[in-house]
């Protein structure tokens, strides 16, 4: 734990950004009537690919309204 302690001020904001993006992307995916591709696949991408998965969803996966 002592080896991680100096990095905590840098890790906490990154973790919060990642969780916020993931939650916001999953809520958007659930509420949006259409997505580019299977919704289940986008949910897996959002959850498993940290930070980049939600960003990919917002750039590529959102369907037309």
PDBQT receptor file of N, H, CA, C and O in Angstrom, charges set to zero:
ATOM      1  N   UNK A   1       0.815  -1.193   0.000  1.00  0.00    +0.000 N 
ATOM      2  CA  UNK A   1       0.000   0.000   0.000  1.00  0.00    +0.000 C 
ATOM      3  C   UNK A   1       0.859   1.258   0.000  1.00  0.00    +0.000 C 
ATOM      4  O   UNK A   1       0.469   2.285  -0.556  1.00  0.00    +0.000 OA
ATOM      5  N   UNK A   2       2.024   1.174   0.622  1.00  0.00    +0.000 N 
ATOM      6  H   UNK A   2       2.341   0.340   1.073  1.00  0.00    +0.000 HD
ATOM      7  CA  UNK A   2       2.900   2.343   0.660  1.00  0.00    +0.000 C 
ATOM      8  C   UNK A   2       3.417   2.709  -0.725  1.00  0.00    +0.000 C 
ATOM      9  O   UNK A   2       3.710   3.877  -0.982  1.00  0.00    +0.000 OA
ATOM     10  N   UNK A   3       3.534   1.735  -1.618  1.00  0.00    +0.000 N 
ATOM     11  H   UNK A   3       3.297   0.786  -1.409  1.00  0.00    +0.000 HD
ATOM     12  CA  UNK A   3       4.009   2.016  -2.973  1.00  0.00    +0.000 C 
ATOM     13  C   UNK A   3       2.956   2.762  -3.795  1.00  0.00    +0.000 C 
ATOM     14  O   UNK A   3       3.300   3.505  -4.714  1.00  0.00    +0.000 OA
ATOM     15  N   UNK A   4       1.690   2.570  -3.473  1.00  0.00    +0.000 N 
ATOM     16  H   UNK A   4       1.411   1.966  -2.726  1.00  0.00    +0.000 HD
ATOM     17  CA  UNK A   4       0.602   3.202  -4.221  1.00  0.00    +0.000 C 
ATOM     18  C   UNK A   4       0.267   4.591  -3.680  1.00  0.00    +0.000 C 
ATOM     19  O   UNK A   4      -0.249   5.435  -4.413  1.00  0.00    +0.000 OA
ATOM     20  N   UNK A   5       0.551   4.826  -2.427  1.00  0.00    +0.000 N 
ATOM     21  H   UNK A   5       0.970   4.141  -1.831  1.00  0.00    +0.000 HD
ATOM     22  CA  UNK A   5       0.158   6.066  -1.757  1.00  0.00    +0.000 C 
ATOM     23  C   UNK A   5       0.548   7.338  -2.517  1.00  0.00    +0.000 C 
ATOM     24  O   UNK A   5      -0.276   8.251  -2.566  1.00  0.00    +0.000 OA
ATOM     25  N   UNK A   6       1.734   7.471  -3.110  1.00  0.00    +0.000 N 
ATOM     26  H   UNK A   6       2.404   6.729  -3.070  1.00  0.00    +0.000 HD
ATOM     27  CA  UNK A   6       2.066   8.720  -3.823  1.00  0.00    +0.000 C 
ATOM     28  C   UNK A   6       1.233   8.941  -5.086  1.00  0.00    +0.000 C 
ATOM     29  O   UNK A   6       1.108  10.072  -5.556  1.00  0.00    +0.000 OA
ATOM     30  N   UNK A   7       0.666   7.870  -5.634  1.00  0.00    +0.000 N 
ATOM     31  H   UNK A   7       0.767   6.951  -5.252  1.00  0.00    +0.000 HD
ATOM     32  CA  UNK A   7      -0.096   7.975  -6.881  1.00  0.00    +0.000 C 
ATOM     33  C   UNK A   7      -1.588   8.203  -6.663  1.00  0.00    +0.000 C 
ATOM     34  O   UNK A   7      -2.311   8.460  -7.626  1.00  0.00    +0.000 OA
ATOM     35  N   UNK A   8      -2.060   8.118  -5.442  1.00  0.00    +0.000 N 
ATOM     36  H   UNK A   8      -1.473   7.910  -4.660  1.00  0.00    +0.000 HD
ATOM     37  CA  UNK A   8      -3.489   8.255  -5.155  1.00  0.00    +0.000 C 
ATOM     38  C   UNK A   8      -4.053   9.594  -5.637  1.00  0.00    +0.000 C 
ATOM     39  O   UNK A   8      -5.149   9.599  -6.198  1.00  0.00    +0.000 OA
ATOM     40  N   UNK A   9      -3.372  10.724  -5.453  1.00  0.00    +0.000 N 
ATOM     41  H   UNK A   9      -2.482  10.719  -4.997  1.00  0.00    +0.000 HD
ATOM     42  CA  UNK A   9      -3.949  11.984  -5.964  1.00  0.00    +0.000 C 
ATOM     43  C   UNK A   9      -4.148  11.989  -7.478  1.00  0.00    +0.000 C 
ATOM     44  O   UNK A   9      -4.988  12.736  -7.979  1.00  0.00    +0.000 OA
ATOM     45  N   UNK A  10      -3.408  11.187  -8.205  1.00  0.00    +0.000 N 
ATOM     46  H   UNK A  10      -2.725  10.580  -7.798  1.00  0.00    +0.000 HD
ATOM     47  CA  UNK A  10      -3.575  11.101  -9.657  1.00  0.00    +0.000 C 
ATOM     48  C   UNK A  10      -4.593  10.041 -10.054  1.00  0.00    +0.000 C 
ATOM     49  O   UNK A  10      -5.274  10.186 -11.069  1.00  0.00    +0.000 OA
ATOM     50  N   UNK A  11      -4.703   8.986  -9.269  1.00  0.00    +0.000 N 
ATOM     51  H   UNK A  11      -4.150   8.868  -8.444  1.00  0.00    +0.000 HD
ATOM     52  CA  UNK A  11      -5.610   7.886  -9.599  1.00  0.00    +0.000 C 
ATOM     53  C   UNK A  11      -7.070   8.206  -9.307  1.00  0.00    +0.000 C 
ATOM     54  O   UNK A  11      -7.951   7.793 -10.061  1.00  0.00    +0.000 OA
ATOM     55  N   UNK A  12      -7.340   8.924  -8.241  1.00  0.00    +0.000 N 
ATOM     56  H   UNK A  12      -6.624   9.259  -7.628  1.00  0.00    +0.000 HD
ATOM     57  CA  UNK A  12      -8.726   9.208  -7.857  1.00  0.00    +0.000 C 
ATOM     58  C   UNK A  12      -9.465   9.970  -8.957  1.00  0.00    +0.000 C 
ATOM     59  O   UNK A  12     -10.571   9.561  -9.311  1.00  0.00    +0.000 OA
ATOM     60  N   UNK A  13      -8.916  11.061  -9.520  1.00  0.00    +0.000 N 
ATOM     61  H   UNK A  13      -8.018  11.393  -9.232  1.00  0.00    +0.000 HD
ATOM     62  CA  UNK A  13      -9.653  11.736 -10.598  1.00  0.00    +0.000 C 
ATOM     63  C   UNK A  13      -9.853  10.858 -11.833  1.00  0.00    +0.000 C 
ATOM     64  O   UNK A  13     -10.905  10.925 -12.469  1.00  0.00    +0.000 OA
ATOM     65  N   UNK A  14      -8.880  10.051 -12.174  1.00  0.00    +0.000 N 
ATOM     66  H   UNK A  14      -8.025   9.996 -11.658  1.00  0.00    +0.000 HD
ATOM     67  CA  UNK A  14      -9.009   9.170 -13.337  1.00  0.00    +0.000 C 
ATOM     68  C   UNK A  14     -10.104   8.138 -13.104  1.00  0.00    +0.000 C 
ATOM     69  O   UNK A  14     -10.891   7.855 -14.007  1.00  0.00    +0.000 OA
ATOM     70  N   UNK A  15     -10.159   7.583 -11.918  1.00  0.00    +0.000 N 
ATOM     71  H   UNK A  15      -9.520   7.813 -11.185  1.00  0.00    +0.000 HD
ATOM     72  CA  UNK A  15     -11.197   6.597 -11.591  1.00  0.00    +0.000 C 
ATOM     73  C   UNK A  15     -12.576   7.244 -11.606  1.00  0.00    +0.000 C 
ATOM     74  O   UNK A  15     -13.533   6.650 -12.102  1.00  0.00    +0.000 OA
ATOM     75  N   UNK A  16     -12.685   8.450 -11.071  1.00  0.00    +0.000 N 
ATOM     76  H   UNK A  16     -11.907   8.933 -10.668  1.00  0.00    +0.000 HD
ATOM     77  CA  UNK A  16     -13.979   9.145 -11.065  1.00  0.00    +0.000 C 
ATOM     78  C   UNK A  16     -14.430   9.495 -12.478  1.00  0.00    +0.000 C 
ATOM     79  O   UNK A  16     -15.613   9.370 -12.796  1.00  0.00    +0.000 OA
ATOM     80  N   UNK A  17     -13.506   9.930 -13.329  1.00  0.00    +0.000 N 
ATOM     81  H   UNK A  17     -12.546  10.031 -13.071  1.00  0.00    +0.000 HD
ATOM     82  CA  UNK A  17     -13.844  10.229 -14.721  1.00  0.00    +0.000 C 
ATOM     83  C   UNK A  17     -14.305   8.967 -15.428  1.00  0.00    +0.000 C 
ATOM     84  O   UNK A  17     -15.292   8.988 -16.163  1.00  0.00    +0.000 OA
ATOM     85  N   UNK A  18     -13.592   7.864 -15.207  1.00  0.00    +0.000 N 
ATOM     86  H   UNK A  18     -12.790   7.847 -14.609  1.00  0.00    +0.000 HD
ATOM     87  CA  UNK A  18     -13.951   6.604 -15.852  1.00  0.00    +0.000 C 
ATOM     88  C   UNK A  18     -15.335   6.140 -15.419  1.00  0.00    +0.000 C 
ATOM     89  O   UNK A  18     -16.142   5.743 -16.259  1.00  0.00    +0.000 OA
ATOM     90  N   UNK A  19     -15.615   6.183 -14.136  1.00  0.00    +0.000 N 
ATOM     91  H   UNK A  19     -14.959   6.506 -13.454  1.00  0.00    +0.000 HD
ATOM     92  CA  UNK A  19     -16.927   5.757 -13.643  1.00  0.00    +0.000 C 
ATOM     93  C   UNK A  19     -18.036   6.681 -14.143  1.00  0.00    +0.000 C 
ATOM     94  O   UNK A  19     -19.111   6.217 -14.519  1.00  0.00    +0.000 OA
ATOM     95  N   UNK A  20     -17.776   7.979 -14.146  1.00  0.00    +0.000 N 
ATOM     96  H   UNK A  20     -16.902   8.357 -13.840  1.00  0.00    +0.000 HD
ATOM     97  CA  UNK A  20     -18.770   8.925 -14.633  1.00  0.00    +0.000 C 
ATOM     98  C   UNK A  20     -19.091   8.713 -16.101  1.00  0.00    +0.000 C 
ATOM     99  O   UNK A  20     -20.258   8.711 -16.493  1.00  0.00    +0.000 OA
ATOM    100  N   UNK A  21     -18.054   8.533 -16.915  1.00  0.00    +0.000 N 
ATOM    101  H   UNK A  21     -17.106   8.534 -16.596  1.00  0.00    +0.000 HD
ATOM    102  CA  UNK A  21     -18.269   8.271 -18.338  1.00  0.00    +0.000 C 
ATOM    103  C   UNK A  21     -19.046   6.979 -18.552  1.00  0.00    +0.000 C 
ATOM    104  O   UNK A  21     -19.952   6.922 -19.383  1.00  0.00    +0.000 OA
ATOM    105  N   UNK A  22     -18.686   5.945 -17.800  1.00  0.00    +0.000 N 
ATOM    106  H   UNK A  22     -17.950   5.992 -17.126  1.00  0.00    +0.000 HD
ATOM    107  CA  UNK A  22     -19.345   4.653 -17.956  1.00  0.00    +0.000 C 
ATOM    108  C   UNK A  22     -20.830   4.756 -17.596  1.00  0.00    +0.000 C 
ATOM    109  O   UNK A  22     -21.681   4.269 -18.340  1.00  0.00    +0.000 OA
ATOM    110  N   UNK A  23     -21.139   5.374 -16.480  1.00  0.00    +0.000 N 
ATOM    111  H   UNK A  23     -20.447   5.769 -15.875  1.00  0.00    +0.000 HD
ATOM    112  CA  UNK A  23     -22.536   5.497 -16.052  1.00  0.00    +0.000 C 
ATOM    113  C   UNK A  23     -23.322   6.341 -17.050  1.00  0.00    +0.000 C 
ATOM    114  O   UNK A  23     -24.431   5.972 -17.439  1.00  0.00    +0.000 OA
ATOM    115  N   UNK A  24     -22.750   7.475 -17.468  1.00  0.00    +0.000 N 
ATOM    116  H   UNK A  24     -21.850   7.775 -17.152  1.00  0.00    +0.000 HD
ATOM    117  CA  UNK A  24     -23.442   8.351 -18.406  1.00  0.00    +0.000 C 
ATOM    118  C   UNK A  24     -23.671   7.646 -19.746  1.00  0.00    +0.000 C 
ATOM    119  O   UNK A  24     -24.737   7.795 -20.344  1.00  0.00    +0.000 OA
ATOM    120  N   UNK A  25     -22.686   6.880 -20.225  1.00  0.00    +0.000 N 
ATOM    121  H   UNK A  25     -21.821   6.758 -19.739  1.00  0.00    +0.000 HD
ATOM    122  CA  UNK A  25     -22.829   6.167 -21.489  1.00  0.00    +0.000 C 
ATOM    123  C   UNK A  25     -23.873   5.059 -21.387  1.00  0.00    +0.000 C 
ATOM    124  O   UNK A  25     -24.658   4.869 -22.315  1.00  0.00    +0.000 OA
ATOM    125  N   UNK A  26     -23.894   4.330 -20.283  1.00  0.00    +0.000 N 
ATOM    126  H   UNK A  26     -23.256   4.484 -19.528  1.00  0.00    +0.000 HD
ATOM    127  CA  UNK A  26     -24.890   3.263 -20.118  1.00  0.00    +0.000 C 
ATOM    128  C   UNK A  26     -26.304   3.831 -20.014  1.00  0.00    +0.000 C 
ATOM    129  O   UNK A  26     -27.244   3.251 -20.557  1.00  0.00    +0.000 OA
ATOM    130  N   UNK A  27     -26.463   4.952 -19.325  1.00  0.00    +0.000 N 
ATOM    131  H   UNK A  27     -25.699   5.423 -18.883  1.00  0.00    +0.000 HD
ATOM    132  CA  UNK A  27     -27.781   5.592 -19.245  1.00  0.00    +0.000 C 
ATOM    133  C   UNK A  27     -28.210   6.075 -20.621  1.00  0.00    +0.000 C 
ATOM    134  O   UNK A  27     -29.364   5.896 -21.010  1.00  0.00    +0.000 OA
ATOM    135  N   UNK A  28     -27.286   6.686 -21.365  1.00  0.00    +0.000 N 
ATOM    136  H   UNK A  28     -26.348   6.831 -21.050  1.00  0.00    +0.000 HD
ATOM    137  CA  UNK A  28     -27.607   7.156 -22.708  1.00  0.00    +0.000 C 
ATOM    138  C   UNK A  28     -27.974   5.987 -23.622  1.00  0.00    +0.000 C 
ATOM    139  O   UNK A  28     -28.917   6.083 -24.408  1.00  0.00    +0.000 OA
ATOM    140  N   UNK A  29     -27.233   4.890 -23.520  1.00  0.00    +0.000 N 
ATOM    141  H   UNK A  29     -26.467   4.812 -22.881  1.00  0.00    +0.000 HD
ATOM    142  CA  UNK A  29     -27.522   3.704 -24.329  1.00  0.00    +0.000 C 
ATOM    143  C   UNK A  29     -28.903   3.147 -24.008  1.00  0.00    +0.000 C 
ATOM    144  O   UNK A  29     -29.626   2.733 -24.914  1.00  0.00    +0.000 OA
ATOM    145  N   UNK A  30     -29.278   3.131 -22.741  1.00  0.00    +0.000 N 
ATOM    146  H   UNK A  30     -28.691   3.467 -22.005  1.00  0.00    +0.000 HD
ATOM    147  CA  UNK A  30     -30.580   2.600 -22.341  1.00  0.00    +0.000 C 
ATOM    148  C   UNK A  30     -31.730   3.492 -22.810  1.00  0.00    +0.000 C 
ATOM    149  O   UNK A  30     -32.801   2.988 -23.146  1.00  0.00    +0.000 OA
ATOM    150  N   UNK A  31     -31.526   4.784 -22.837  1.00  0.00    +0.000 N 
ATOM    151  H   UNK A  31     -30.656   5.194 -22.564  1.00  0.00    +0.000 HD
ATOM    152  CA  UNK A  31     -32.601   5.713 -23.193  1.00  0.00    +0.000 C 
ATOM    153  C   UNK A  31     -32.709   5.974 -24.688  1.00  0.00    +0.000 C 
ATOM    154  O   UNK A  31     -33.777   6.359 -25.164  1.00  0.00    +0.000 OA
ATOM    155  N   UNK A  32     -31.650   5.779 -25.428  1.00  0.00    +0.000 N 
ATOM    156  H   UNK A  32     -30.783   5.466 -25.042  1.00  0.00    +0.000 HD
ATOM    157  CA  UNK A  32     -31.636   6.084 -26.858  1.00  0.00    +0.000 C 
ATOM    158  C   UNK A  32     -32.368   4.980 -27.618  1.00  0.00    +0.000 C 
ATOM    159  O   UNK A  32     -32.125   3.798 -27.373  1.00  0.00    +0.000 OA
ATOM    160  N   UNK A  33     -33.262   5.351 -28.538  1.00  0.00    +0.000 N 
ATOM    161  H   UNK A  33     -33.459   6.311 -28.737  1.00  0.00    +0.000 HD
ATOM    162  CA  UNK A  33     -34.043   4.333 -29.259  1.00  0.00    +0.000 C 
ATOM    163  C   UNK A  33     -33.211   3.505 -30.239  1.00  0.00    +0.000 C 
ATOM    164  O   UNK A  33     -33.576   2.367 -30.535  1.00  0.00    +0.000 OA
ATOM    165  N   UNK A  34     -32.101   4.046 -30.751  1.00  0.00    +0.000 N 
ATOM    166  H   UNK A  34     -31.804   4.970 -30.511  1.00  0.00    +0.000 HD
ATOM    167  CA  UNK A  34     -31.299   3.303 -31.728  1.00  0.00    +0.000 C 
ATOM    168  C   UNK A  34     -29.819   3.528 -31.462  1.00  0.00    +0.000 C 
ATOM    169  O   UNK A  34     -29.410   4.592 -30.998  1.00  0.00    +0.000 OA
ATOM    170  N   UNK A  35     -29.030   2.513 -31.762  1.00  0.00    +0.000 N 
ATOM    171  H   UNK A  35     -29.362   1.648 -32.139  1.00  0.00    +0.000 HD
ATOM    172  CA  UNK A  35     -27.576   2.602 -31.655  1.00  0.00    +0.000 C 
ATOM    173  C   UNK A  35     -26.983   2.003 -32.922  1.00  0.00    +0.000 C 
ATOM    174  O   UNK A  35     -27.615   1.181 -33.585  1.00  0.00    +0.000 OA
ATOM    175  N   UNK A  36     -25.778   2.416 -33.252  1.00  0.00    +0.000 N 
ATOM    176  H   UNK A  36     -25.264   3.084 -32.713  1.00  0.00    +0.000 HD
ATOM    177  CA  UNK A  36     -25.091   1.848 -34.414  1.00  0.00    +0.000 C 
ATOM    178  C   UNK A  36     -24.498   0.506 -34.012  1.00  0.00    +0.000 C 
ATOM    179  O   UNK A  36     -23.380   0.446 -33.500  1.00  0.00    +0.000 OA
ATOM    180  N   UNK A  37     -25.231  -0.555 -34.239  1.00  0.00    +0.000 N 
ATOM    181  H   UNK A  37     -26.139  -0.507 -34.655  1.00  0.00    +0.000 HD
ATOM    182  CA  UNK A  37     -24.788  -1.896 -33.880  1.00  0.00    +0.000 C 
ATOM    183  C   UNK A  37     -25.637  -2.447 -32.749  1.00  0.00    +0.000 C 
ATOM    184  O   UNK A  37     -26.546  -1.775 -32.262  1.00  0.00    +0.000 OA
ATOM    185  N   UNK A  38     -25.342  -3.659 -32.334  1.00  0.00    +0.000 N 
ATOM    186  H   UNK A  38     -24.603  -4.205 -32.729  1.00  0.00    +0.000 HD
ATOM    187  CA  UNK A  38     -26.109  -4.298 -31.263  1.00  0.00    +0.000 C 
ATOM    188  C   UNK A  38     -25.907  -3.575 -29.923  1.00  0.00    +0.000 C 
ATOM    189  O   UNK A  38     -24.785  -3.236 -29.549  1.00  0.00    +0.000 OA
ATOM    190  N   UNK A  39     -26.996  -3.354 -29.226  1.00  0.00    +0.000 N 
ATOM    191  H   UNK A  39     -27.908  -3.630 -29.530  1.00  0.00    +0.000 HD
ATOM    192  CA  UNK A  39     -26.930  -2.645 -27.947  1.00  0.00    +0.000 C 
ATOM    193  C   UNK A  39     -26.146  -3.438 -26.910  1.00  0.00    +0.000 C 
ATOM    194  O   UNK A  39     -25.409  -2.854 -26.115  1.00  0.00    +0.000 OA
ATOM    195  N   UNK A  40     -26.296  -4.766 -26.907  1.00  0.00    +0.000 N 
ATOM    196  H   UNK A  40     -26.895  -5.240 -27.553  1.00  0.00    +0.000 HD
ATOM    197  CA  UNK A  40     -25.582  -5.587 -25.935  1.00  0.00    +0.000 C 
ATOM    198  C   UNK A  40     -24.074  -5.483 -26.140  1.00  0.00    +0.000 C 
ATOM    199  O   UNK A  40     -23.311  -5.499 -25.174  1.00  0.00    +0.000 OA
ATOM    200  N   UNK A  41     -23.641  -5.376 -27.407  1.00  0.00    +0.000 N 
ATOM    201  H   UNK A  41     -24.261  -5.363 -28.191  1.00  0.00    +0.000 HD
ATOM    202  CA  UNK A  41     -22.211  -5.257 -27.685  1.00  0.00    +0.000 C 
ATOM    203  C   UNK A  41     -21.681  -3.914 -27.189  1.00  0.00    +0.000 C 
ATOM    204  O   UNK A  41     -20.585  -3.843 -26.634  1.00  0.00    +0.000 OA
ATOM    205  N   UNK A  42     -22.459  -2.847 -27.391  1.00  0.00    +0.000 N 
ATOM    206  H   UNK A  42     -23.349  -2.904 -27.842  1.00  0.00    +0.000 HD
ATOM    207  CA  UNK A  42     -22.031  -1.535 -26.894  1.00  0.00    +0.000 C 
ATOM    208  C   UNK A  42     -21.974  -1.529 -25.374  1.00  0.00    +0.000 C 
ATOM    209  O   UNK A  42     -21.091  -0.894 -24.796  1.00  0.00    +0.000 OA
ATOM    210  N   UNK A  43     -22.886  -2.213 -24.721  1.00  0.00    +0.000 N 
ATOM    211  H   UNK A  43     -23.604  -2.728 -25.190  1.00  0.00    +0.000 HD
ATOM    212  CA  UNK A  43     -22.850  -2.282 -23.256  1.00  0.00    +0.000 C 
ATOM    213  C   UNK A  43     -21.576  -2.982 -22.784  1.00  0.00    +0.000 C 
ATOM    214  O   UNK A  43     -20.948  -2.542 -21.820  1.00  0.00    +0.000 OA
ATOM    215  N   UNK A  44     -21.196  -4.055 -23.448  1.00  0.00    +0.000 N 
ATOM    216  H   UNK A  44     -21.706  -4.412 -24.230  1.00  0.00    +0.000 HD
ATOM    217  CA  UNK A  44     -19.964  -4.764 -23.088  1.00  0.00    +0.000 C 
ATOM    218  C   UNK A  44     -18.749  -3.886 -23.334  1.00  0.00    +0.000 C 
ATOM    219  O   UNK A  44     -17.845  -3.844 -22.500  1.00  0.00    +0.000 OA
ATOM    220  N   UNK A  45     -18.709  -3.184 -24.459  1.00  0.00    +0.000 N 
ATOM    221  H   UNK A  45     -19.444  -3.219 -25.137  1.00  0.00    +0.000 HD
ATOM    222  CA  UNK A  45     -17.589  -2.292 -24.777  1.00  0.00    +0.000 C 
ATOM    223  C   UNK A  45     -17.489  -1.184 -23.737  1.00  0.00    +0.000 C 
ATOM    224  O   UNK A  45     -16.395  -0.871 -23.267  1.00  0.00    +0.000 OA
ATOM    225  N   UNK A  46     -18.616  -0.591 -23.377  1.00  0.00    +0.000 N 
ATOM    226  H   UNK A  46     -19.504  -0.844 -23.759  1.00  0.00    +0.000 HD
ATOM    227  CA  UNK A  46     -18.616   0.493 -22.391  1.00  0.00    +0.000 C 
ATOM    228  C   UNK A  46     -18.096   0.009 -21.043  1.00  0.00    +0.000 C 
ATOM    229  O   UNK A  46     -17.338   0.714 -20.377  1.00  0.00    +0.000 OA
ATOM    230  N   UNK A  47     -18.497  -1.182 -20.644  1.00  0.00    +0.000 N 
ATOM    231  H   UNK A  47     -19.112  -1.755 -21.186  1.00  0.00    +0.000 HD
ATOM    232  CA  UNK A  47     -18.118  -1.684 -19.325  1.00  0.00    +0.000 C 
ATOM    233  C   UNK A  47     -16.679  -2.202 -19.287  1.00  0.00    +0.000 C 
ATOM    234  O   UNK A  47     -15.961  -1.944 -18.321  1.00  0.00    +0.000 OA
ATOM    235  N   UNK A  48     -16.253  -2.920 -20.309  1.00  0.00    +0.000 N 
ATOM    236  H   UNK A  48     -16.837  -3.129 -21.094  1.00  0.00    +0.000 HD
ATOM    237  CA  UNK A  48     -14.956  -3.598 -20.254  1.00  0.00    +0.000 C 
ATOM    238  C   UNK A  48     -13.766  -2.774 -20.737  1.00  0.00    +0.000 C 
ATOM    239  O   UNK A  48     -12.643  -2.998 -20.285  1.00  0.00    +0.000 OA
ATOM    240  N   UNK A  49     -13.985  -1.841 -21.630  1.00  0.00    +0.000 N 
ATOM    241  H   UNK A  49     -14.897  -1.658 -21.997  1.00  0.00    +0.000 HD
ATOM    242  CA  UNK A  49     -12.866  -1.055 -22.148  1.00  0.00    +0.000 C 
ATOM    243  C   UNK A  49     -12.870   0.285 -21.419  1.00  0.00    +0.000 C 
ATOM    244  O   UNK A  49     -13.584   1.211 -21.805  1.00  0.00    +0.000 OA
ATOM    245  N   UNK A  50     -12.077   0.377 -20.374  1.00  0.00    +0.000 N 
ATOM    246  H   UNK A  50     -11.498  -0.375 -20.060  1.00  0.00    +0.000 HD
ATOM    247  CA  UNK A  50     -12.070   1.549 -19.504  1.00  0.00    +0.000 C 
ATOM    248  C   UNK A  50     -11.736   2.827 -20.265  1.00  0.00    +0.000 C 
ATOM    249  O   UNK A  50     -10.850   2.845 -21.119  1.00  0.00    +0.000 OA
ATOM    250  N   UNK A  51     -12.442   3.866 -19.949  1.00  0.00    +0.000 N 
ATOM    251  H   UNK A  51     -13.162   3.852 -19.256  1.00  0.00    +0.000 HD
ATOM    252  CA  UNK A  51     -12.347   5.231 -20.480  1.00  0.00    +0.000 C 
ATOM    253  C   UNK A  51     -12.547   5.274 -21.989  1.00  0.00    +0.000 C 
ATOM    254  O   UNK A  51     -13.328   6.097 -22.467  1.00  0.00    +0.000 OA
ATOM    255  N   UNK A  52     -11.886   4.438 -22.746  1.00  0.00    +0.000 N 
ATOM    256  H   UNK A  52     -11.251   3.770 -22.358  1.00  0.00    +0.000 HD
ATOM    257  CA  UNK A  52     -11.983   4.481 -24.202  1.00  0.00    +0.000 C 
ATOM    258  C   UNK A  52     -13.329   3.933 -24.688  1.00  0.00    +0.000 C 
ATOM    259  O   UNK A  52     -13.861   4.423 -25.685  1.00  0.00    +0.000 OA
ATOM    260  N   UNK A  53     -13.886   2.933 -24.010  1.00  0.00    +0.000 N 
ATOM    261  H   UNK A  53     -13.454   2.535 -23.201  1.00  0.00    +0.000 HD
ATOM    262  CA  UNK A  53     -15.170   2.350 -24.409  1.00  0.00    +0.000 C 
ATOM    263  C   UNK A  53     -16.308   3.360 -24.435  1.00  0.00    +0.000 C 
ATOM    264  O   UNK A  53     -17.009   3.460 -25.442  1.00  0.00    +0.000 OA
ATOM    265  N   UNK A  54     -16.514   4.119 -23.344  1.00  0.00    +0.000 N 
ATOM    266  H   UNK A  54     -15.945   4.038 -22.526  1.00  0.00    +0.000 HD
ATOM    267  CA  UNK A  54     -17.569   5.137 -23.394  1.00  0.00    +0.000 C 
ATOM    268  C   UNK A  54     -17.309   6.225 -24.442  1.00  0.00    +0.000 C 
ATOM    269  O   UNK A  54     -18.240   6.712 -25.083  1.00  0.00    +0.000 OA
ATOM    270  N   UNK A  55     -16.057   6.595 -24.606  1.00  0.00    +0.000 N 
ATOM    271  H   UNK A  55     -15.301   6.200 -24.085  1.00  0.00    +0.000 HD
ATOM    272  CA  UNK A  55     -15.727   7.609 -25.611  1.00  0.00    +0.000 C 
ATOM    273  C   UNK A  55     -16.036   7.080 -27.007  1.00  0.00    +0.000 C 
ATOM    274  O   UNK A  55     -16.579   7.813 -27.834  1.00  0.00    +0.000 OA
ATOM    275  N   UNK A  56     -15.700   5.823 -27.283  1.00  0.00    +0.000 N 
ATOM    276  H   UNK A  56     -15.259   5.228 -26.611  1.00  0.00    +0.000 HD
ATOM    277  CA  UNK A  56     -16.034   5.220 -28.575  1.00  0.00    +0.000 C 
ATOM    278  C   UNK A  56     -17.544   5.198 -28.792  1.00  0.00    +0.000 C 
ATOM    279  O   UNK A  56     -18.023   5.459 -29.896  1.00  0.00    +0.000 OA
ATOM    280  N   UNK A  57     -18.287   4.887 -27.737  1.00  0.00    +0.000 N 
ATOM    281  H   UNK A  57     -17.898   4.676 -26.840  1.00  0.00    +0.000 HD
ATOM    282  CA  UNK A  57     -19.749   4.878 -27.865  1.00  0.00    +0.000 C 
ATOM    283  C   UNK A  57     -20.254   6.265 -28.251  1.00  0.00    +0.000 C 
ATOM    284  O   UNK A  57     -21.082   6.387 -29.154  1.00  0.00    +0.000 OA
ATOM    285  N   UNK A  58     -19.772   7.307 -27.586  1.00  0.00    +0.000 N 
ATOM    286  H   UNK A  58     -19.100   7.208 -26.852  1.00  0.00    +0.000 HD
ATOM    287  CA  UNK A  58     -20.250   8.653 -27.888  1.00  0.00    +0.000 C 
ATOM    288  C   UNK A  58     -19.823   9.114 -29.277  1.00  0.00    +0.000 C 
ATOM    289  O   UNK A  58     -20.542   9.885 -29.913  1.00  0.00    +0.000 OA
ATOM    290  N   UNK A  59     -18.672   8.659 -29.758  1.00  0.00    +0.000 N 
ATOM    291  H   UNK A  59     -18.089   8.032 -29.242  1.00  0.00    +0.000 HD
ATOM    292  CA  UNK A  59     -18.208   9.073 -31.076  1.00  0.00    +0.000 C 
ATOM    293  C   UNK A  59     -18.815   8.249 -32.206  1.00  0.00    +0.000 C 
ATOM    294  O   UNK A  59     -19.147   8.795 -33.259  1.00  0.00    +0.000 OA
ATOM    295  N   UNK A  60     -18.965   6.934 -31.999  1.00  0.00    +0.000 N 
ATOM    296  H   UNK A  60     -18.696   6.491 -31.144  1.00  0.00    +0.000 HD
ATOM    297  CA  UNK A  60     -19.360   6.035 -33.082  1.00  0.00    +0.000 C 
ATOM    298  C   UNK A  60     -20.717   5.392 -32.845  1.00  0.00    +0.000 C 
ATOM    299  O   UNK A  60     -21.506   5.266 -33.783  1.00  0.00    +0.000 OA
ATOM    300  N   UNK A  61     -21.007   4.985 -31.625  1.00  0.00    +0.000 N 
ATOM    301  H   UNK A  61     -20.367   5.087 -30.864  1.00  0.00    +0.000 HD
ATOM    302  CA  UNK A  61     -22.147   4.106 -31.361  1.00  0.00    +0.000 C 
ATOM    303  C   UNK A  61     -23.503   4.744 -31.257  1.00  0.00    +0.000 C 
ATOM    304  O   UNK A  61     -24.515   4.056 -31.389  1.00  0.00    +0.000 OA
ATOM    305  N   UNK A  62     -23.559   6.040 -31.025  1.00  0.00    +0.000 N 
ATOM    306  H   UNK A  62     -22.736   6.599 -30.918  1.00  0.00    +0.000 HD
ATOM    307  CA  UNK A  62     -24.872   6.664 -30.873  1.00  0.00    +0.000 C 
ATOM    308  C   UNK A  62     -25.593   6.686 -32.208  1.00  0.00    +0.000 C 
ATOM    309  O   UNK A  62     -25.050   7.131 -33.219  1.00  0.00    +0.000 OA
ATOM    310  N   UNK A  63     -26.816   6.202 -32.194  1.00  0.00    +0.000 N 
ATOM    311  H   UNK A  63     -27.257   5.840 -31.372  1.00  0.00    +0.000 HD
ATOM    312  CA  UNK A  63     -27.626   6.191 -33.404  1.00  0.00    +0.000 C 
ATOM    313  C   UNK A  63     -28.264   7.538 -33.651  1.00  0.00    +0.000 C 
ATOM    314  O   UNK A  63     -28.238   8.429 -32.803  1.00  0.00    +0.000 OA
ATOM    315  N   UNK A  64     -28.828   7.662 -34.815  1.00  0.00    +0.000 N 
ATOM    316  H   UNK A  64     -28.850   6.938 -35.504  1.00  0.00    +0.000 HD
ATOM    317  CA  UNK A  64     -29.530   8.890 -35.170  1.00  0.00    +0.000 C 
ATOM    318  C   UNK A  64     -30.828   9.000 -34.384  1.00  0.00    +0.000 C 
ATOM    319  O   UNK A  64     -31.505   7.996 -34.165  1.00  0.00    +0.000 OA
ATOM    320  N   UNK A  65     -31.172  10.179 -33.968  1.00  0.00    +0.000 N 
ATOM    321  H   UNK A  65     -30.622  10.995 -34.146  1.00  0.00    +0.000 HD
ATOM    322  CA  UNK A  65     -32.433  10.355 -33.231  1.00  0.00    +0.000 C 
ATOM    323  C   UNK A  65     -33.567  10.617 -34.170  1.00  0.00    +0.000 C 
ATOM    324  O   UNK A  65     -34.704  10.791 -33.731  1.00  0.00    +0.000 OA
TER     325      UNK A  65
